[in-house]
Structure formats: C-alpha cells, structure tokens
C-alpha cells in the first residue's frame, strides 16, 4: 500500500452487486478495536504533519445518526463546514463502523481523508488526485512493482500512486502465482484500464500490451499433432498443444477418446502419456481449446 493508505477488511472489493452492496462472505465492518484505533492514530498523525487542526467537511451524507442511537450531528454538518480535528476523527470512526455518516475531510492541497466503497481508508494529499486526472484508459504507463498481495493483486507504483493489476490482466498464459510473471522491484510497462476517483483506484493491464498467443492457434484448427497429457479427469484429459512448458492446453472429452484409451468407463491414460489429437475449436473469449483423439486416430 502507498503511504497513508490502510485496508479495513479482508474482503474482495469486486464482490459487490450493481448497487454497490457487498455480497461476499467476509465481514465488512472494522473490528472497532486495535485496528480501528491504528487508523485513527494515522489520521491524527497525518493532520499534525500537515499542520491541520480544522478540516473541512465535503459531500456529507447522513442516512442515520453516525455517533450512536443518542448522538446528534455536529453543528454545521454540511458541505464546506469546518470542524475540529476531534469531530473529524469521530466522523472517520463512524464511517469505519458503517453506521450511517459519510463524508470527506479536506484541507485544500494538504489533507484528504475518506473511507471508500471498497473499505479502504485513504489518507493523503490532493497530489494523488492531480495525478489521476492525467490518466486515461488506453494510456501506457511505466511503474515499479511494489508488492504482490496475499489475494493475488499486484501493486505498481506509478508516480507515487499505487495502481493495481488483477490476476487475469497479468498474462494471456496460465500461471500458478503472479510472481511467475512479475517480481517486486521490477520496472514494467502497462496499459491503463480504468481510473476511479472515489475510491481512488487505477487498474492496469500487463497482458494487453502483448498479442494474445492463443489467437495464433485459431489458424491451426484442423491440425493434427501429438502432445503430452497434462491432466486426467473423470470427464476427459487435457493435452498440451504447444511445446513450451507454459504452452496452451486443450480438452479431449472422454467421448472423443479412441476406444484403445478407455478401460470400460475409466480413462486408461496417465499424465505424461503422448496422445495424438486434432484441434477442433479455439474459443478466445472463453479461453478454451477443444481437441479430439478419435478423429486424429481415424485420420492417421
């Protein structure tokens, strides 16, 4: 995470419906304990470093009282209202606890705090927003990989702001872990897919700068080859149709296996066996390659 950015919960930000409501299994609320206290200390420390003691409220929304069942809103709680830092911290606490109030706290060019829809607490300056305004989808940026999160997202520093590359946008080819594609400290080029200001987010794609190698296989439909079996499942086998270790694999459904490879209802093949196959179809959108063994054997 960049300086002064803290994640409140462990849930996946993509698990939301069309209205923005979280639909996944994880708890979306702060623990109201040591973690929450650490966030509030971070806000207070940043305010002190920035020389801010009276932040301004921006875009407040109050569907329900934010300070508990008996509390009332601070006087002058409206867009542009100045509040003490103590009141500002209570508003942040309210947002962390998902108890109704929402706003941003700002001092122009020096101090910005808000809790985003994806439950990140953002504490930073307007320089991030200025950078975001310069970015457009399709733009090529250069950045340094800062870390790979436990949930697989790769973070890339682009001019002081950490953008994200989701797993599907790393490579056209199959891989086990993002570290198979990029490494921390590596300088990479990527394409901007999207820019959001609330919450502040930039999504990147590494694979979009490269031609989809599976597209080349569309010109090989009808070709017969011999490839190694990589996986045996009850419904069929996967066969690698490229010589490289990370080469694309296609599925031979059990109904498309020649009788000699069947033992009754079971498949009499093992990983590593060489199998003649014919490429029947290449579906780019679904990332699927359909193979047949029966037709390959009959053709021979």
KOLKEMAR-848877 format. One record per residue: residue in one letter; z, y, x of N, C-alpha, C in turn. Coordinates in steps of 0.02 Angstrom, whole numbers, plus 50000, padded with zeros to 5 digits. Layout:
AZYXZYXZYX
...
REM end
This chain:
X500004994050042500005000050000500005006350044
X499685011750020499715017950058500425020950055
X500565025850098501215029050097501375031750028
X501985030550006502235033149942501895029949882
X501665023749888501415020149830501805013649824
X502085012249766502525006549757502335002749694
X502304996049700502134992049642502774990149605
X502774991049539503374990049499503464982749480
X502924979349462502974972449441502434968249475
X502464961749464502014957249499501414955249456
X501344958149397500804955649354500124958249375
X499614954849351498924956449368498684962249324
X498494967949353498274973649313497684972249268
X497294966949283496704965449243496874961849178
X497504959549172497704955849112497894960749056
X497404964549032497524969248977496964968648926
X497144970148862496624969948811496254976548809
X495804977248760495374983248758495774989548742
X496394988748719496814994548704497284996248762
X497254992448816497674993848873498344990248872
X498464986048822499104982548818499084976148860
X499624975048897499654969248942499704962748902
X499314957748923499284951348886499464945348930
X499664946548992499814941049038500524938549032
X500714933849076501364930549070501944934049105
X501804938849150502334941849189502704947349151
X503324948549172503724953949143503424960649167
X503344965249120503014971649137503514977249148
X504164975849144504664981149148505044980749213
X505234986549240505624986849301506274982949293
X506564980749350507184976949346507794981349333
X507704987849332508234992649318508814991949368
X508674989249425509184988149475508984991149541
X509054987249594508934989649661508214992049671
X507734988549640507034990449648506914997249617
X507134998149555507045004549522507385010149561
X507985008849586508345013849624507965015849687
X507635010949717507245012449778506655017049761
X506335016049704505785020349684506025027549674
X506585028149641506845034849627507055038349692
X507335034549739507505037549804506885039849840
X506335035949833505705037849865505445044449837
X505485045149770505265051349738505685057249763
X506345056249765506795061649787506655063449860
X506535058449902506405059749972505745063549981
X505235061649942504595065049947504655072249924
X505055073349870505165080149846505505084349900
X505995081449934506335085149987505865086750044
X505465081750064504985082950118504475088250100
X504315088750035503815093550012504115100249993
X504775100849998505105107049979505085108549905
X505115103349864505055104049791505725102749758
X505955107449718506565106249679506465107449604
X505875110049585505725111149515505005109049501
X504885102649489504205100449473503985102749404
X503335102549392503045104549328502835098249290
X502975098149225502775092549182502045093449162
X501655088149168500955088449147500815082749098
X500435084349045500195079548995500745074948968
X501285077848943501835073548917501645070148852
X501875063948844501795060148782502455056948767
X502695057748705503355055348687503335051848620
X503125045448617503125041848554503825039948531
X504315039748578505005038248560505465041548610
X506105042648594506565046048641506615042148706
X506535045648763506495042148826507155040848861
X507705043648839508325043148876508845038848841
X508635034348797509105030248760509155032448688
X509495028648646509485029848574509825036448555
X510275039048597510645045148579510405051148618
X509935050248664509725055748707509205060048672
X509135066048696508625070648670508175072748728
X507595075248711507135077548763507405083848796
X507235084748860507445090948893507115096948859
X507465102448858507205108448826506565110648862
X506065112548822505425114648851505005108948876
X505095103048847504695097248869503995097748841
X503555101048879502865101948859502445102748921
X501785102648913501335103348969501435110049003
X501575109849068501675116049105502405118049113
X502865114349081503565116149085503855114349153
X504265118749180504635117349242505285113949225
X505475108849263506115105449253506455104649321
X507095103449320507445102249382507245095349409
X507355094249472507185087849502507575082149469
X508205083549451508615078349418508295076249352
X508065081049312507735079349249507085075649264
X506725077849315506105074449333506225067149351
X506765065749388506925058949407507095054749346
X507435057749296507585054049235506955052449195
X506475056949198505835055549165505475049849200
X505495049749267505195044149303505555037649285
X506215037849281506595031949263506385029449194
X506285034149147506065032349080505385028949081
X504935031549121504265028449124504295021549155
X504715020649206504795014149237505065008949187
X505485011249141505795006649093505375006049030
X504795009249028504355008448971504705010248906
X505095015748908505495017448848505205023148808
X504585024848819504275029548773503965035648806
X504325039048850504055045248879503535043748933
X503055048048936502555047548989502355054649008
X502265055849073502025062349096501855061649170
X501595067049198501535067649270501975073349292
X502255072849352502635078249381502225080949440
X502125087549441501685090349493501955096949520
X501795098249582501795104949610501135105449648
X500725110049628500025110049649499955109549725
X499525104849746499345103749816499915100849858
X500495099649828501055097249869501365090749843
X501375089849777501805084649750501515082049685
X501435075449680501185072349619501535065649609
X501795064449550502115058049534501895055949464
X501665049649457501575046849390501615039349394
X501735036249337501755028949332501125026949295
X500695023149328500045021449299500085015649250
X499535014649214499485009149166499605002449198
X499415001749261499494995249292500174994649327
X500654998949307501334998549330501404999549405
X501005004049432501135006449499501485013149493
X501945014449537502245021149541501875024849597
X501545030249578501165034149626501565040349646
X501665041149709501995047149735501545049749790
X501245055449781500785057849832500585065049822
X500085067149858499855073949854499165074149822
X498945080149806498295080949774497715079549821
X497855078349884497305076749931496965070249911
X497355065449882497045059249858496545060749803
X496755064949757496305066449700495685070049725
X495765074349775495185077849803494695072849834
X494965067749868494535062649897494175058749843
X494545056949790494245053049736493665056749704
X493705063349700493175067249669492535067049710
X492575065149773491965064849815491615058149809
X491935053249776491665046449774491275045249710
X490735041349715490325039649658490145032249661
X490085028849605489845021849605489175021349641
X489105016349682488485015449721488525018449790
X489015022649802489085025849867489335020649919
X489095021249981489315016850035489855020350075
X490425016950084490975019950122491165015250179
X491485018150229491735014250286492495014650285
X492815009050296493545008950295493825003350338
X494485003350345494824998350385495254993950340
X495184987450346495594982750307496314983550329
X496754985350282497454986450299497884980350286
X497774976850231498124970550219497814966850161
X497994960450156497754956150102498364954050062
X498384956049999498964954749958499024947349941
X499634945349921499764938349905499344936049846
X499144940849802498734938949745497984939549760
X497814940249824497124939549846496734945949854
X496974951549826496604957849831496634960449902
X496064962849926496024965649993496054973249989
X496484976350028496564983550028496224986550089
X495854992050077495444995150129495595002650131
X495785005150189495925012350196495265016050204
X495125020550156494525024850160494765032050161
X494825034950219495025041850224495725043250201
X496195038650210496885039750191497065037150122
X496575034450086496705031550020496535024150022
X496975019949994496845012749996496455010549934
X495835008549947495405005749895495514998149893
X495244995049840495364987849830494704984049825
X494694978049853494134973449843494424967149810
X494224965849748494434959749714494084953749744
X494384947949736494114941749766493374940649751
X493144941349688492434939849675491954944549710
X492194950349734491754955249766491734954749842
X492054949649869492064948849942491444945549969
X491214940349936490644936549964490274932949909
X489624931949920489234927949873489394920549881
X489644918749939489764911749953490494909849938
X490604903349931491274900849917491704901549979
X492344903249969492814903450025493514901649998
X493944899550044494614897350023495104903150017
X495044908050060495514913650062495144919850087
X495344925850063495004931950086494984932650162
X495484929850197495484930350270494914926450302
X494584922150262493974918750287493384923650291
X493434929250255492884934050251493024940350291
X493644942950286493834949050321494504947950356
X494664952150402495304951750437495634958650440
X496294958750441496664965050445496474968650509
X496324975150503496124979150560495364979650568
X495004975550532494264975550537493984981750501
X493494984850532493144990550502492534987750465
X492484989450401491944986650359491594992250321
X490994990750298490634995050251490644991550183
X490724995550130490744992650063490444997650014
X490254995049955489964999349903490505001049852
X490535007349830491005009449779490755006849711
X491185002949678491015000449611491275005049556
X491865007849566492165012149515492705016449543
X492805022149511493325026949531493725028849469
X494385028149471494815029949415495335035049440
X495505039849397495995044949416496685043549387
X496725039449334497365037749305497345030549281
X497645025949318497945026949384497415028049436
X497615031049493497145032149547496935025549576
X496295023949570496045017449595495315018049614
X495145014949669494455014349691494315006949703
X493815004349668493624997349677492994996949718
X492984992349765492424991649812492124984649807
X491514984149833491184977649838490904976849908
X491074971349940490794969850006490144965949998
X490114961549948489534957249941488914960949917
X489014966549881488434970049853487984972949907
X488234973549968487814976150023487374970750053
X487444964650028487054959050055486654955749998
X486074953150016485674949649966486014943149947
X485984941449883486274935249858485884929349887
X486184925349931485804919749961485624914349911
X485984914149855485814909049805485134910649773
X484944916949775484294918949745483714915349781
X483804913949846483274910449882483174903449856
X483704900449827483644893649802483244893349737
X483164899049703482764898849641482034897049657
X481814898549718481144896749738481074889449760
X481644885849759481624878849781481744874049723
X481714876549662481784872149604481224866949605
X481404860649599480924855149604480924851849672
X481244854949721481264852149789481744846049790
X481554841049829481984835149839482254835249910
X482894833849917483214833949982483774828749983
X484064827750041484644823250048485224827550073
X485774827450034486354831450051486994827450049
X487524829850082488164826250082488544827350016
X488844822049991489294822749934489924826249958
X490124831649924490724835349945491324833949900
X491194831949838491754830649793491524825749740
X491974820949724491834816049671492324817149614
X492064818149554492474819349495492274814349441
X492684813449390492524808549338491854809849303
X491634816249301491024817849264490414818549309
X490494818049375489924818649419490134820049491
X489644821849532489784823249603489464829849622
X489774833249670489494839249699489154837549765
X488574840449776488174839049836487984845649868
X488074846249933487874852349969487124852249979
X486794857849960486064858149965485834862650021
X486304865250062486144869050122486504865850181
X486234866550239486514863250297487164866450322
X487264872950309487854876350333488484873650300
X489064874350335489694871850309489884875250244
X489714881750238489864885350177489254885550130
X488794880850141488184880550100488334879350027
X487884881449985487974880749913487974873349893
X488354871949841488404865149815488164865049743
X487854859449725487624858549656487954852449626
X487934852149560488234846549524487704841449502
X487844835149517487464829649489487904826549434
X487734827649372488124824749317488064817149320
X488584813749297488594806449300487984803349266
X487734806849214487144804249179486514804849221
X486534808849275485954809749319486014805849384
X486514801349388486574796949446486194790449434
X485844788149485485494781749480486004776149471
X485784770849439486234765249423486574762349486
X486224762549542486504759649603487124763349627
X487244769449602487834773349622488394772949570
X488314768449522488824767549470489104760549473
X489744760049460490074753549454490384753349385
X489984751449336490214751849267490284759149248
X490854761149220490944768249202491154772649260
X491264769549319491514773249377490944775149424
X491054780449463490564782649513490714779249579
X490214775849606490314772149669490074776249729
X490314782349734490154786749790490804789749816
X490784791749880491354795049911491124801449946
X491594805949956491434812049993491164810250062
X490614813350081490284811950145489674807650139
X489604804050083489004799950073488384804350068
X487834802150096487204805650090486864803650024
X486634808549987486344807049921485694810849911
X485144807449894484524810949878484604814649811
X484404820949809484454824749747483824829149740
X483704831049679483174835849663483484841849629
X483284847849650483554854049619483204855149552
X483604855049499483334855749432483374862949408
X483934866349422484014873249397484504876949442
X484394883549447484854888049484485024893749437
X485654894049415485884899149368486284904349407
X485964910049422486284915249463486894918249428
X486834919449363487384922849328488004918649325
X487924912049318488504907549313488664904249379
X488274905849431488384903049497488374895449496
X487884892549463487844885349455487164882749478
X487174877049513486574873649534486584866649503
X486064865049466486024858549432485574853949472
X485824847849486485444843049525485364836549486
X484874832549508484794825849481484674820949538
X484984815249533484874809849581484344805049554
X484364803949489483894799249457483164801249472
X483014807749461482324810049470482124809849544
X482604811149588482464811049660482284803949682
X482664799049656482534792049674481874789749643
X481754791549580481124789549546480524792449581
X480604798649606480034801949639479874798549704
X480394796149739480274792549802479914785949788
REM end
